[in-house]
């Protein structure tokens, strides 16, 4: 009969892991077990090492660490191989695969480094004009609204009704308080990025 490696009591249940008598003992033996549990959930391919465990909505792996907290899998991979991640640093992917946990595909950086990496790889979402995911109007519609408004002869309320927007939205557009960069987007090289 096998004995539990933590409490030395007999293992009475049959399982694929016959080193522990209970989940309590399993979790009480974190240093070696955490690493073994983590790497058992990884498919090592020639390029990325893909996390097969739980993932969040953005595709990043999640791992229940020995410290009894949920941790992003690529951060756990860094910690297990290279040590703790300093406060204020992020674990960034060279390969842009959120499910990858291969240590040599991960590097440390700041929020600013992450944004710069995002822009350099063409993954940034511009917050300007119709390229903003929350935009209700296309750039062409904004220009049409600006051309349609003639002070004294066109009412903003009529334009708002036609385009399904509020009067204040029309006012902000015709007075260039919103979308002031619409004409400059084509000539500008600056890209605003949000949430890379």
N, CA, C and O atoms as a DFTB+ gen file, in Angstrom:
784 C
 N C O
     1  1       0.834      -1.184       0.000
     2  2       0.000       0.000       0.000
     3  2       0.876       1.244       0.000
     4  3       1.888       1.295       0.699
     5  1       0.488       2.250      -0.786
     6  2       1.233       3.505      -0.849
     7  2       0.900       4.407       0.330
     8  3      -0.230       4.433       0.819
     9  1       1.921       5.154       0.776
    10  2       1.732       6.107       1.868
    11  2       1.811       7.530       1.328
    12  3       2.568       7.826       0.404
    13  1       1.013       8.393       1.927
    14  2       1.005       9.820       1.557
    15  2       2.378      10.414       1.871
    16  3       2.917      10.183       2.954
    17  1       2.943      11.172       0.943
    18  2       4.282      11.729       1.165
    19  2       4.270      12.904       2.142
    20  3       5.333      13.361       2.562
    21  1       3.089      13.400       2.509
    22  2       3.002      14.505       3.468
    23  2       2.754      13.988       4.885
    24  3       3.548      14.239       5.792
    25  1       1.637      13.257       5.069
    26  2       1.262      12.832       6.425
    27  2       1.588      11.369       6.725
    28  3       1.393      10.915       7.853
    29  1       2.074      10.634       5.745
    30  2       2.472       9.222       5.871
    31  2       1.312       8.276       6.167
    32  3       1.537       7.128       6.551
    33  1       0.078       8.740       5.995
    34  2      -1.061       7.831       6.186
    35  2      -1.299       7.057       4.889
    36  3      -0.892       7.502       3.816
    37  1      -1.955       5.903       4.985
    38  2      -2.195       5.091       3.784
    39  2      -3.121       5.793       2.796
    40  3      -4.068       6.473       3.189
    41  1      -2.833       5.618       1.518
    42  2      -3.677       6.176       0.456
    43  2      -4.732       5.123       0.149
    44  3      -4.421       4.043      -0.354
    45  1      -5.985       5.450       0.460
    46  2      -7.056       4.473       0.312
    47  2      -7.809       4.611      -0.996
    48  3      -8.403       3.637      -1.459
    49  1      -7.807       5.772      -1.603
    50  2      -8.541       5.947      -2.857
    51  2      -7.587       5.767      -4.032
    52  3      -6.392       6.044      -3.926
    53  1      -8.121       5.308      -5.135
    54  2      -7.277       5.158      -6.322
    55  2      -7.407       6.419      -7.163
    56  3      -8.510       6.902      -7.420
    57  1      -6.300       6.926      -7.573
    58  2      -6.286       8.125      -8.420
    59  2      -5.065       8.073      -9.312
    60  3      -4.185       7.228      -9.144
    61  1      -5.027       8.991     -10.262
    62  2      -3.871       9.021     -11.154
    63  2      -2.637       9.521     -10.411
    64  3      -1.509       9.239     -10.813
    65  1      -2.854      10.267      -9.325
    66  2      -1.744      10.768      -8.539
    67  2      -1.795      10.078      -7.180
    68  3      -2.536      10.516      -6.300
    69  1      -1.042       9.032      -6.995
    70  2      -1.098       8.243      -5.770
    71  2      -0.001       8.623      -4.791
    72  3       0.556       7.755      -4.119
    73  1       0.316       9.900      -4.702
    74  2       1.336      10.364      -3.757
    75  2       0.722      11.033      -2.535
    76  3       1.403      11.238      -1.530
    77  1      -0.581      11.379      -2.617
    78  2      -1.247      12.106      -1.531
    79  2      -2.540      11.411      -1.148
    80  3      -3.215      10.834      -2.000
    81  1      -2.884      11.465       0.126
    82  2      -4.110      10.819       0.600
    83  2      -5.329      11.712       0.441
    84  3      -6.458      11.222       0.425
    85  1      -5.114      13.018       0.322
    86  2      -6.244      13.951       0.236
    87  2      -5.813      15.232      -0.473
    88  3      -4.626      15.481      -0.682
    89  1      -6.796      16.022      -0.831
    90  2      -6.515      17.331      -1.439
    91  2      -5.781      18.233      -0.449
    92  3      -4.942      19.040      -0.848
    93  1      -6.096      18.098       0.838
    94  2      -5.426      18.895       1.871
    95  2      -3.922      18.642       1.846
    96  3      -3.128      19.581       1.888
    97  1      -3.535      17.372       1.778
    98  2      -2.107      17.040       1.720
    99  2      -1.493      17.491       0.396
   100  3      -0.356      17.959       0.350
   101  1      -2.258      17.344      -0.662
   102  2      -1.800      17.776      -1.993
   103  2      -1.457      19.262      -1.986
   104  3      -0.416      19.667      -2.503
   105  1      -2.345      20.082      -1.391
   106  2      -2.114      21.531      -1.351
   107  2      -1.086      21.919      -0.298
   108  3      -0.542      23.022      -0.350
   109  1      -0.812      21.040       0.651
   110  2       0.161      21.339       1.703
   111  2       1.598      21.112       1.231
   112  3       2.543      21.416       1.959
   113  1       1.761      20.601       0.070
   114  2       3.085      20.297      -0.457
   115  2       3.354      21.166      -1.691
   116  3       3.580      20.631      -2.776
   117  1       3.333      22.507      -1.543
   118  2       3.321      23.400      -2.691
   119  2       4.569      23.498      -3.553
   120  3       4.430      23.525      -4.776
   121  1       5.782      23.554      -3.004
   122  2       6.910      23.892      -3.883
   123  2       7.080      22.971      -5.087
   124  3       7.157      23.445      -6.220
   125  1       7.139      21.673      -4.856
   126  2       7.315      20.745      -5.971
   127  2       6.016      20.529      -6.724
   128  3       5.997      20.435      -7.951
   129  1       4.949      20.453      -5.980
   130  2       3.659      20.171      -6.590
   131  2       3.214      21.314      -7.481
   132  3       2.668      21.078      -8.558
   133  1       3.435      22.550      -7.053
   134  2       3.009      23.692      -7.879
   135  2       3.653      23.617      -9.256
   136  3       2.975      23.767     -10.272
   137  1       4.934      23.390      -9.291
   138  2       5.641      23.297     -10.563
   139  2       5.130      22.118     -11.395
   140  3       4.887      22.257     -12.594
   141  1       4.972      20.973     -10.762
   142  2       4.479      19.791     -11.485
   143  2       3.059      20.009     -11.995
   144  3       2.743      19.659     -13.132
   145  1       2.197      20.592     -11.148
   146  2       0.819      20.882     -11.567
   147  2       0.808      21.849     -12.740
   148  3       0.055      21.667     -13.698
   149  1       1.647      22.882     -12.663
   150  2       1.675      23.892     -13.711
   151  2       2.115      23.294     -15.045
   152  3       1.402      23.413     -16.041
   153  1       3.282      22.652     -15.071
   154  2       3.832      22.163     -16.339
   155  2       3.034      20.992     -16.905
   156  3       3.151      20.692     -18.093
   157  1       2.220      20.320     -16.078
   158  2       1.378      19.239     -16.601
   159  2       0.237      19.782     -17.463
   160  3      -0.403      19.026     -18.193
   161  1      -0.018      21.084     -17.381
   162  2      -1.099      21.709     -18.151
   163  2      -0.572      22.457     -19.379
   164  3      -1.269      23.308     -19.932
   165  1       0.640      22.146     -19.801
   166  2       1.278      22.869     -20.907
   167  2       1.580      21.914     -22.057
   168  3       2.158      20.846     -21.855
   169  1       1.181      22.313     -23.271
   170  2       1.558      21.591     -24.489
   171  2       2.778      22.281     -25.078
   172  3       2.691      23.421     -25.534
   173  1       3.910      21.595     -25.071
   174  2       5.140      22.192     -25.590
   175  2       5.262      21.877     -27.075
   176  3       5.496      20.731     -27.460
   177  1       5.101      22.907     -27.904
   178  2       5.262      22.758     -29.348
   179  2       6.598      23.374     -29.736
   180  3       7.323      23.877     -28.877
   181  1       6.928      23.340     -31.019
   182  2       8.205      23.906     -31.457
   183  2       8.254      25.411     -31.272
   184  3       9.323      25.969     -31.022
   185  1       7.109      26.077     -31.390
   186  2       7.120      27.527     -31.214
   187  2       6.655      27.878     -29.795
   188  3       7.480      28.030     -28.895
   189  1       5.360      28.005     -29.596
   190  2       4.820      28.392     -28.287
   191  2       4.538      27.173     -27.413
   192  3       4.271      26.078     -27.910
   193  1       4.604      27.388     -26.116
   194  2       4.159      26.391     -25.163
   195  2       2.774      26.839     -24.723
   196  3       2.634      27.844     -24.026
   197  1       1.761      26.101     -25.126
   198  2       0.381      26.547     -24.977
   199  2      -0.242      26.030     -23.677
   200  3      -0.154      24.846     -23.351
   201  1      -0.865      26.940     -22.955
   202  2      -1.552      26.615     -21.712
   203  2      -2.854      25.884     -22.020
   204  3      -3.681      26.391     -22.778
   205  1      -3.047      24.685     -21.436
   206  2      -4.257      23.889     -21.667
   207  2      -5.272      24.017     -20.547
   208  3      -6.379      23.489     -20.648
   209  1      -4.911      24.706     -19.490
   210  2      -5.824      24.866     -18.354
   211  2      -6.827      25.989     -18.599
   212  3      -7.068      26.399     -19.734
   213  1      -7.390      26.461     -17.523
   214  2      -8.404      27.512     -17.577
   215  2      -7.823      28.785     -18.190
   216  3      -6.670      29.140     -17.947
   217  1      -8.656      29.470     -18.997
   218  2      -8.257      30.751     -19.601
   219  2      -9.306      31.799     -19.308
   220  3     -10.482      31.483     -19.128
   221  1      -8.873      33.060     -19.260
   222  2      -9.832      34.135     -19.063
   223  2     -10.410      34.566     -20.412
   224  3     -10.051      34.002     -21.446
   225  1     -11.289      35.545     -20.409
   226  2     -11.977      35.939     -21.643
   227  2     -11.028      36.518     -22.697
   228  3     -11.367      36.534     -23.880
   229  1      -9.860      36.986     -22.294
   230  2      -8.895      37.530     -23.254
   231  2      -7.906      36.477     -23.747
   232  3      -7.002      36.788     -24.523
   233  1      -8.077      35.218     -23.294
   234  2      -7.228      34.125     -23.770
   235  2      -5.994      33.860     -22.933
   236  3      -5.198      32.984     -23.272
   237  1      -5.813      34.600     -21.839
   238  2      -4.659      34.383     -20.971
   239  2      -4.938      33.226     -20.027
   240  3      -6.017      33.133     -19.441
   241  1      -3.947      32.339     -19.884
   242  2      -4.103      31.220     -18.981
   243  2      -4.207      31.679     -17.539
   244  3      -3.646      32.705     -17.154
   245  1      -4.937      30.899     -16.747
   246  2      -5.076      31.186     -15.327
   247  2      -4.678      29.949     -14.542
   248  3      -5.008      28.824     -14.917
   249  1      -3.961      30.173     -13.443
   250  2      -3.445      29.064     -12.643
   251  2      -3.656      29.370     -11.168
   252  3      -3.372      30.476     -10.709
   253  1      -4.159      28.379     -10.423
   254  2      -4.345      28.537      -8.999
   255  2      -3.006      28.232      -8.337
   256  3      -2.616      27.073      -8.197
   257  1      -2.306      29.296      -7.931
   258  2      -0.947      29.163      -7.403
   259  2      -0.952      28.612      -5.983
   260  3      -1.981      28.605      -5.307
   261  1       0.211      28.153      -5.547
   262  2       0.352      27.568      -4.216
   263  2       0.039      28.577      -3.120
   264  3      -0.321      28.195      -2.007
   265  1       0.172      29.846      -3.425
   266  2      -0.127      30.894      -2.444
   267  2      -1.633      31.118      -2.320
   268  3      -2.076      32.108      -1.739
   269  1      -2.417      30.184      -2.876
   270  2      -3.871      30.228      -2.796
   271  2      -4.448      31.478      -3.471
   272  3      -5.350      32.125      -2.939
   273  1      -3.913      31.803      -4.646
   274  2      -4.455      32.922      -5.420
   275  2      -4.414      32.576      -6.905
   276  3      -3.552      31.823      -7.360
   277  1      -5.356      33.137      -7.645
   278  2      -5.415      32.935      -9.086
   279  2      -4.389      33.854      -9.738
   280  3      -4.333      35.048      -9.445
   281  1      -3.592      33.289     -10.613
   282  2      -2.486      34.023     -11.215
   283  2      -2.514      33.786     -12.723
   284  3      -2.915      32.711     -13.168
   285  1      -2.098      34.768     -13.511
   286  2      -1.999      34.561     -14.956
   287  2      -0.881      33.565     -15.224
   288  3       0.203      33.664     -14.650
   289  1      -1.152      32.612     -16.096
   290  2      -0.227      31.485     -16.310
   291  2       1.147      31.936     -16.808
   292  3       2.159      31.370     -16.394
   293  1       1.208      32.939     -17.685
   294  2       2.525      33.354     -18.177
   295  2       3.345      34.012     -17.061
   296  3       4.574      33.936     -17.068
   297  1       2.673      34.653     -16.111
   298  2       3.386      35.210     -14.949
   299  2       3.901      34.080     -14.049
   300  3       4.997      34.168     -13.496
   301  1       3.095      33.014     -13.908
   302  2       3.527      31.863     -13.117
   303  2       4.745      31.210     -13.762
   304  3       5.693      30.841     -13.068
   305  1       4.722      31.064     -15.091
   306  2       5.857      30.461     -15.800
   307  2       7.127      31.267     -15.532
   308  3       8.186      30.700     -15.261
   309  1       7.013      32.585     -15.610
   310  2       8.187      33.443     -15.342
   311  2       8.669      33.216     -13.910
   312  3       9.862      33.030     -13.673
   313  1       7.742      33.231     -12.963
   314  2       8.096      33.088     -11.553
   315  2       8.751      31.743     -11.264
   316  3       9.722      31.678     -10.510
   317  1       8.230      30.668     -11.854
   318  2       8.788      29.341     -11.603
   319  2      10.189      29.177     -12.185
   320  3      11.023      28.483     -11.604
   321  1      10.452      29.810     -13.327
   322  2      11.749      29.646     -13.993
   323  2      12.756      30.723     -13.592
   324  3      13.926      30.424     -13.351
   325  1      12.300      31.979     -13.521
   326  2      13.237      33.094     -13.336
   327  2      13.122      33.811     -12.001
   328  3      13.955      34.663     -11.693
   329  1      12.117      33.489     -11.205
   330  2      11.966      34.146      -9.910
   331  2      10.839      35.166      -9.914
   332  3      10.128      35.310     -10.908
   333  1      10.678      35.872      -8.804
   334  2       9.550      36.796      -8.658
   335  2       9.597      37.950      -9.655
   336  3      10.664      38.383     -10.091
   337  1       8.409      38.430      -9.997
   338  2       8.277      39.588     -10.885
   339  2       8.264      40.828      -9.998
   340  3       7.448      40.920      -9.081
   341  1       9.161      41.789     -10.259
   342  2       9.207      42.994      -9.429
   343  2       7.892      43.773      -9.474
   344  3       7.173      43.746     -10.473
   345  1       7.599      44.457      -8.392
   346  2       6.398      45.284      -8.307
   347  2       6.447      46.341      -9.409
   348  3       7.485      46.965      -9.631
   349  1       5.329      46.537     -10.093
   350  2       5.249      47.538     -11.162
   351  2       5.639      47.013     -12.531
   352  3       5.561      47.740     -13.521
   353  1       6.056      45.764     -12.594
   354  2       6.438      45.173     -13.874
   355  2       5.347      44.228     -14.367
   356  3       4.629      43.619     -13.574
   357  1       5.236      44.120     -15.671
   358  2       4.304      43.218     -16.322
   359  2       5.094      42.132     -17.029
   360  3       6.245      42.343     -17.409
   361  1       4.480      40.973     -17.206
   362  2       5.074      39.902     -18.016
   363  2       4.453      40.031     -19.405
   364  3       3.252      39.818     -19.576
   365  1       5.273      40.379     -20.393
   366  2       4.804      40.650     -21.751
   367  2       5.202      39.511     -22.685
   368  3       6.192      38.818     -22.453
   369  1       4.413      39.330     -23.747
   370  2       4.678      38.262     -24.715
   371  2       5.424      38.795     -25.941
   372  3       5.003      39.784     -26.541
   373  1       6.524      38.146     -26.314
   374  2       7.194      38.454     -27.582
   375  2       6.382      37.906     -28.746
   376  3       6.369      38.484     -29.833
   377  1       5.697      36.777     -28.509
   378  2       4.993      36.058     -29.572
   379  2       3.555      36.534     -29.769
   380  3       2.898      36.107     -30.718
   381  1       3.059      37.398     -28.908
   382  2       1.679      37.909     -28.979
   383  2       0.617      36.827     -28.880
   384  3      -0.509      37.018     -29.341
   385  1       0.963      35.695     -28.283
   386  2      -0.002      34.621     -28.054
   387  2      -0.330      34.623     -26.565
   388  3       0.499      34.204     -25.757
   389  1      -1.535      35.091     -26.180
   390  2      -1.844      35.191     -24.751
   391  2      -1.825      33.851     -24.022
   392  3      -1.657      33.826     -22.802
   393  1      -1.991      32.749     -24.727
   394  2      -1.973      31.432     -24.102
   395  2      -0.588      30.825     -23.985
   396  3      -0.441      29.719     -23.467
   397  1       0.435      31.534     -24.460
   398  2       1.805      31.005     -24.434
   399  2       2.434      31.209     -23.056
   400  3       2.320      32.281     -22.460
   401  1       3.105      30.154     -22.556
   402  2       3.797      30.227     -21.268
   403  2       5.281      29.880     -21.409
   404  3       5.963      29.629     -20.415
   405  1       5.769      29.867     -22.636
   406  2       7.190      29.552     -22.862
   407  2       8.048      30.686     -22.289
   408  3       7.912      31.831     -22.720
   409  1       8.922      30.392     -21.333
   410  2       9.676      31.449     -20.651
   411  2      10.500      32.348     -21.583
   412  3      10.622      33.545     -21.323
   413  1      11.065      31.795     -22.660
   414  2      11.851      32.658     -23.541
   415  2      10.979      33.474     -24.499
   416  3      11.509      34.244     -25.300
   417  1       9.661      33.322     -24.433
   418  2       8.739      34.169     -25.194
   419  2       8.182      35.293     -24.318
   420  3       7.380      36.106     -24.778
   421  1       8.611      35.333     -23.061
   422  2       8.097      36.306     -22.098
   423  2       9.229      37.234     -21.679
   424  3      10.358      36.793     -21.461
   425  1       8.914      38.534     -21.568
   426  2       9.885      39.495     -21.058
   427  2       9.166      40.447     -20.113
   428  3       7.947      40.604     -20.181
   429  1       9.926      41.077     -19.237
   430  2       9.338      42.004     -18.278
   431  2       9.366      43.422     -18.832
   432  3      10.290      43.809     -19.548
   433  1       8.341      44.184     -18.487
   434  2       8.273      45.571     -18.913
   435  2       7.233      46.327     -18.110
   436  3       6.552      45.761     -17.255
   437  1       7.123      47.616     -18.398
   438  2       6.165      48.484     -17.720
   439  2       4.914      48.632     -18.591
   440  3       4.851      48.093     -19.696
   441  1       3.928      49.363     -18.085
   442  2       2.744      49.670     -18.886
   443  2       3.146      50.413     -20.157
   444  3       2.607      50.153     -21.233
   445  1       4.087      51.329     -20.027
   446  2       4.553      52.097     -21.177
   447  2       5.226      51.183     -22.211
   448  3       5.009      51.338     -23.412
   449  1       6.033      50.243     -21.747
   450  2       6.665      49.265     -22.647
   451  2       5.602      48.430     -23.371
   452  3       5.735      48.139     -24.560
   453  1       4.551      48.051     -22.642
   454  2       3.476      47.256     -23.215
   455  2       2.769      48.041     -24.318
   456  3       2.482      47.491     -25.381
   457  1       2.486      49.325     -24.073
   458  2       1.829      50.157     -25.082
   459  2       2.721      50.348     -26.309
   460  3       2.244      50.295     -27.442
   461  1       4.007      50.568     -26.079
   462  2       4.941      50.753     -27.194
   463  2       5.049      49.465     -28.020
   464  3       5.067      49.516     -29.250
   465  1       5.121      48.317     -27.345
   466  2       5.181      47.019     -28.021
   467  2       3.906      46.796     -28.834
   468  3       3.949      46.297     -29.959
   469  1       2.793      47.168     -28.252
   470  2       1.489      47.026     -28.906
   471  2       1.447      47.850     -30.200
   472  3       1.023      47.352     -31.243
   473  1       1.882      49.091     -30.129
   474  2       1.892      49.960     -31.326
   475  2       2.886      49.464     -32.365
   476  3       2.590      49.460     -33.560
   477  1       4.063      49.044     -31.913
   478  2       5.101      48.581     -32.835
   479  2       4.660      47.353     -33.625
   480  3       5.081      47.156     -34.765
   481  1       3.815      46.534     -33.016
   482  2       3.351      45.315     -33.675
   483  2       2.017      45.508     -34.390
   484  3       1.439      44.549     -34.900
   485  1       1.523      46.762     -34.426
   486  2       0.298      47.068     -35.151
   487  2      -0.965      46.531     -34.495
   488  3      -1.961      46.291     -35.177
   489  1      -0.935      46.338     -33.168
   490  2      -2.106      45.812     -32.479
   491  2      -2.900      46.882     -31.749
   492  3      -3.929      46.581     -31.144
   493  1      -2.440      48.124     -31.797
   494  2      -3.142      49.158     -31.034
   495  2      -4.444      49.537     -31.705
   496  3      -4.574      49.531     -32.929
   497  1      -5.390      49.864     -30.866
   498  2      -6.673      50.336     -31.370
   499  2      -6.669      51.842     -31.229
   500  3      -6.494      52.366     -30.129
   501  1      -6.859      52.532     -32.317
   502  2      -6.871      53.979     -32.253
   503  2      -8.147      54.439     -31.581
   504  3      -9.221      53.888     -31.825
   505  1      -8.028      55.446     -30.737
   506  2      -9.194      56.009     -30.080
   507  2      -9.740      57.201     -30.843
   508  3     -10.526      57.972     -30.291
   509  1      -9.343      57.374     -32.105
   510  2      -9.716      58.555     -32.879
   511  2     -10.705      58.187     -33.975
   512  3     -10.531      57.197     -34.685
   513  1     -11.750      59.007     -34.099
   514  2     -12.683      58.870     -35.208
   515  2     -13.412      57.553     -35.239
   516  3     -13.674      56.949     -34.198
   517  1     -13.742      57.107     -36.442
   518  2     -14.534      55.884     -36.588
   519  2     -13.762      54.638     -36.185
   520  3     -14.356      53.571     -36.027
   521  1     -12.451      54.752     -36.015
   522  2     -11.658      53.605     -35.568
   523  2     -11.813      53.339     -34.075
   524  3     -11.329      52.326     -33.569
   525  1     -12.486      54.245     -33.370
   526  2     -12.811      54.019     -31.976
   527  2     -13.975      53.027     -31.933
   528  3     -14.991      53.242     -32.594
   529  1     -13.841      51.975     -31.184
   530  2     -14.868      50.937     -31.125
   531  2     -16.216      51.415     -30.621
   532  3     -17.230      50.759     -30.859
   533  1     -16.248      52.548     -29.928
   534  2     -17.515      53.062     -29.409
   535  2     -18.106      54.157     -30.298
   536  3     -19.133      54.738     -29.945
   537  1     -17.492      54.450     -31.428
   538  2     -17.979      55.514     -32.314
   539  2     -19.356      55.161     -32.864
   540  3     -19.596      54.030     -33.286
   541  1     -20.260      56.142     -32.853
   542  2     -21.609      55.933     -33.383
   543  2     -21.730      56.442     -34.804
   544  3     -22.677      56.096     -35.510
   545  1     -20.781      57.261     -35.230
   546  2     -20.828      57.862     -36.562
   547  2     -19.538      57.570     -37.309
   548  3     -18.471      57.467     -36.704
   549  1     -19.639      57.437     -38.625
   550  2     -18.435      57.298     -39.442
   551  2     -17.848      58.694     -39.656
   552  3     -18.510      59.700     -39.402
   553  1     -16.612      58.745     -40.120
   554  2     -15.990      60.039     -40.407
   555  2     -16.774      60.780     -41.488
   556  3     -16.900      62.003     -41.434
   557  1     -17.297      60.050     -42.461
   558  2     -18.083      60.672     -43.537
   559  2     -19.358      61.303     -42.979
   560  3     -19.754      62.384     -43.416
   561  1     -20.004      60.636     -42.016
   562  2     -21.214      61.203     -41.412
   563  2     -20.893      62.468     -40.617
   564  3     -21.672      63.422     -40.629
   565  1     -19.758      62.482     -39.931
   566  2     -19.345      63.675     -39.176
   567  2     -19.167      64.848     -40.139
   568  3     -19.639      65.954     -39.874
   569  1     -18.489      64.601     -41.249
   570  2     -18.299      65.666     -42.243
   571  2     -19.631      66.123     -42.825
   572  3     -19.826      67.315     -43.064
   573  1     -20.549      65.185     -43.055
   574  2     -21.875      65.529     -43.576
   575  2     -22.640      66.409     -42.580
   576  3     -23.307      67.364     -42.978
   577  1     -22.542      66.087     -41.293
   578  2     -23.195      66.897     -40.256
   579  2     -22.610      68.303     -40.244
   580  3     -23.348      69.284     -40.145
   581  1     -21.297      68.404     -40.344
   582  2     -20.655      69.728     -40.334
   583  2     -21.054      70.560     -41.549
   584  3     -21.241      71.772     -41.447
   585  1     -21.183      69.900     -42.700
   586  2     -21.607      70.625     -43.908
   587  2     -23.086      71.009     -43.843
   588  3     -23.489      72.058     -44.346
   589  1     -23.890      70.141     -43.213
   590  2     -25.339      70.373     -43.166
   591  2     -25.721      71.507     -42.223
   592  3     -26.737      72.172     -42.426
   593  1     -24.919      71.725     -41.209
   594  2     -25.297      72.757     -40.238
   595  2     -24.906      74.142     -40.750
   596  3     -23.734      74.433     -40.986
   597  1     -25.923      74.982     -40.912
   598  2     -25.720      76.380     -41.302
   599  2     -26.421      77.216     -40.238
   600  3     -27.648      77.195     -40.138
   601  1     -25.640      77.958     -39.436
   602  2     -26.252      78.735     -38.359
   603  2     -27.353      79.661     -38.899
   604  3     -27.165      80.369     -39.888
   605  1     -28.495      79.630     -38.223
   606  2     -29.609      80.483     -38.605
   607  2     -30.580      79.830     -39.572
   608  3     -31.739      80.242     -39.632
   609  1     -30.155      78.824     -40.332
   610  2     -31.081      78.202     -41.282
   611  2     -31.310      76.719     -41.016
   612  3     -32.345      76.187     -41.416
   613  1     -30.369      76.027     -40.346
   614  2     -30.532      74.606     -40.034
   615  2     -30.565      74.443     -38.525
   616  3     -29.746      75.023     -37.812
   617  1     -31.500      73.665     -38.050
   618  2     -31.587      73.428     -36.608
   619  2     -30.823      72.153     -36.241
   620  3     -30.897      71.140     -36.936
   621  1     -30.098      72.232     -35.147
   622  2     -29.330      71.073     -34.687
   623  2     -30.249      69.910     -34.336
   624  3     -29.884      68.751     -34.531
   625  1     -31.437      70.212     -33.821
   626  2     -32.377      69.167     -33.448
   627  2     -32.793      68.336     -34.660
   628  3     -33.007      67.130     -34.534
   629  1     -32.913      68.967     -35.838
   630  2     -33.270      68.234     -37.056
   631  2     -32.131      67.309     -37.502
   632  3     -32.362      66.171     -37.911
   633  1     -30.914      67.816     -37.414
   634  2     -29.748      66.996     -37.775
   635  2     -29.625      65.820     -36.795
   636  3     -29.356      64.690     -37.202
   637  1     -29.825      66.099     -35.505
   638  2     -29.730      65.052     -34.478
   639  2     -30.748      63.954     -34.751
   640  3     -30.430      62.768     -34.654
   641  1     -31.976      64.349     -35.092
   642  2     -33.036      63.374     -35.370
   643  2     -32.667      62.519     -36.584
   644  3     -32.870      61.305     -36.585
   645  1     -32.124      63.167     -37.616
   646  2     -31.764      62.458     -38.858
   647  2     -30.677      61.403     -38.618
   648  3     -30.713      60.330     -39.220
   649  1     -29.720      61.703     -37.746
   650  2     -28.598      60.787     -37.514
   651  2     -28.767      59.926     -36.256
   652  3     -27.919      59.083     -35.964
   653  1     -29.853      60.136     -35.517
   654  2     -30.103      59.327     -34.319
   655  2     -29.148      59.614     -33.181
   656  3     -28.767      58.707     -32.440
   657  1     -28.757      60.879     -33.035
   658  2     -27.857      61.279     -31.956
   659  2     -28.496      62.442     -31.202
   660  3     -29.535      62.955     -31.617
   661  1     -27.888      62.853     -30.112
   662  2     -28.450      63.939     -29.303
   663  2     -28.080      65.301     -29.883
   664  3     -27.151      65.426     -30.681
   665  1     -28.837      66.327     -29.457
   666  2     -28.554      67.706     -29.883
   667  2     -27.160      68.127     -29.435
   668  3     -26.426      68.773     -30.182
   669  1     -26.799      67.750     -28.194
   670  2     -25.483      68.150     -27.687
   671  2     -24.359      67.495     -28.483
   672  3     -23.292      68.084     -28.654
   673  1     -24.597      66.277     -28.970
   674  2     -23.586      65.601     -29.792
   675  2     -23.371      66.385     -31.093
   676  3     -22.234      66.594     -31.518
   677  1     -24.470      66.817     -31.718
   678  2     -24.370      67.626     -32.941
   679  2     -23.607      68.907     -32.644
   680  3     -22.724      69.300     -33.407
   681  1     -23.946      69.560     -31.537
   682  2     -23.279      70.805     -31.156
   683  2     -21.773      70.592     -30.984
   684  3     -20.973      71.398     -31.461
   685  1     -21.387      69.513     -30.306
   686  2     -19.965      69.225     -30.098
   687  2     -19.250      68.961     -31.419
   688  3     -18.093      69.346     -31.587
   689  1     -19.934      68.308     -32.354
   690  2     -19.320      68.010     -33.654
   691  2     -19.141      69.275     -34.485
   692  3     -18.061      69.511     -35.027
   693  1     -20.194      70.096     -34.590
   694  2     -20.090      71.290     -35.453
   695  2     -19.163      72.334     -34.860
   696  3     -18.624      73.165     -35.591
   697  1     -18.966      72.310     -33.543
   698  2     -18.048      73.253     -32.896
   699  2     -16.663      72.654     -32.663
   700  3     -15.852      73.220     -31.931
   701  1     -16.399      71.515     -33.283
   702  2     -15.090      70.831     -33.207
   703  2     -14.640      70.515     -31.788
   704  3     -13.444      70.534     -31.498
   705  1     -15.582      70.227     -30.906
   706  2     -15.222      69.766     -29.560
   707  2     -15.141      68.240     -29.525
   708  3     -14.613      67.674     -28.567
   709  1     -15.649      67.578     -30.541
   710  2     -15.495      66.132     -30.734
   711  2     -15.005      65.908     -32.149
   712  3     -15.352      66.654     -33.064
   713  1     -14.209      64.892     -32.319
   714  2     -13.698      64.516     -33.643
   715  2     -12.935      65.652     -34.304
   716  3     -13.027      65.836     -35.518
   717  1     -12.176      66.422     -33.513
   718  2     -11.448      67.522     -34.131
   719  2     -10.298      67.030     -34.992
   720  3      -9.762      67.790     -35.798
   721  1      -9.909      65.762     -34.835
   722  2      -8.776      65.238     -35.591
   723  2      -9.180      64.499     -36.862
   724  3      -8.323      63.919     -37.529
   725  1     -10.462      64.506     -37.210
   726  2     -10.922      63.716     -38.353
   727  2     -10.138      64.066     -39.610
   728  3      -9.728      63.168     -40.345
   729  1      -9.917      65.361     -39.875
   730  2      -9.193      65.756     -41.085
   731  2      -7.707      65.424     -40.985
   732  3      -7.040      65.212     -41.997
   733  1      -7.198      65.383     -39.753
   734  2      -5.761      65.186     -39.573
   735  2      -5.340      63.722     -39.520
   736  3      -4.146      63.428     -39.582
   737  1      -6.285      62.806     -39.408
   738  2      -5.930      61.389     -39.228
   739  2      -5.075      60.869     -40.372
   740  3      -4.087      60.174     -40.135
   741  1      -5.428      61.186     -41.579
   742  2      -4.663      60.683     -42.722
   743  2      -3.239      61.200     -42.746
   744  3      -2.330      60.488     -43.174
   745  1      -3.028      62.439     -42.290
   746  2      -1.694      63.007     -42.362
   747  2      -0.900      62.813     -41.080
   748  3       0.314      63.018     -41.063
   749  1      -1.574      62.421     -40.010
   750  2      -0.913      62.299     -38.733
   751  2      -0.319      60.903     -38.561
   752  3      -0.911      59.908     -38.980
   753  1       0.857      60.845     -37.942
   754  2       1.455      59.534     -37.674
   755  2       1.194      59.112     -36.241
   756  3       1.499      57.981     -35.862
   757  1       0.633      60.008     -35.441
   758  2       0.365      59.681     -34.041
   759  2      -0.877      58.816     -33.912
   760  3      -1.920      59.112     -34.495
   761  1      -0.753      57.760     -33.154
   762  2      -1.864      56.851     -32.917
   763  2      -2.075      56.771     -31.407
   764  3      -1.133      56.548     -30.646
   765  1      -3.303      56.953     -30.996
   766  2      -3.628      56.782     -29.590
   767  2      -3.926      55.317     -29.354
   768  3      -4.599      54.686     -30.169
   769  1      -3.445      54.770     -28.272
   770  2      -3.728      53.360     -28.018
   771  2      -4.419      53.213     -26.690
   772  3      -4.123      53.928     -25.733
   773  1      -5.344      52.279     -26.640
   774  2      -6.079      51.993     -25.422
   775  2      -6.172      50.490     -25.248
   776  3      -6.644      49.793     -26.146
   777  1      -5.738      49.989     -24.131
   778  2      -5.955      48.593     -23.755
   779  2      -5.319      47.541     -24.610
   780  3      -6.009      46.631     -25.070
   781  1      -4.017      47.626     -24.846
   782  2      -3.349      46.595     -25.643
   783  2      -3.116      45.358     -24.828
   784  3      -2.564      44.381     -25.333
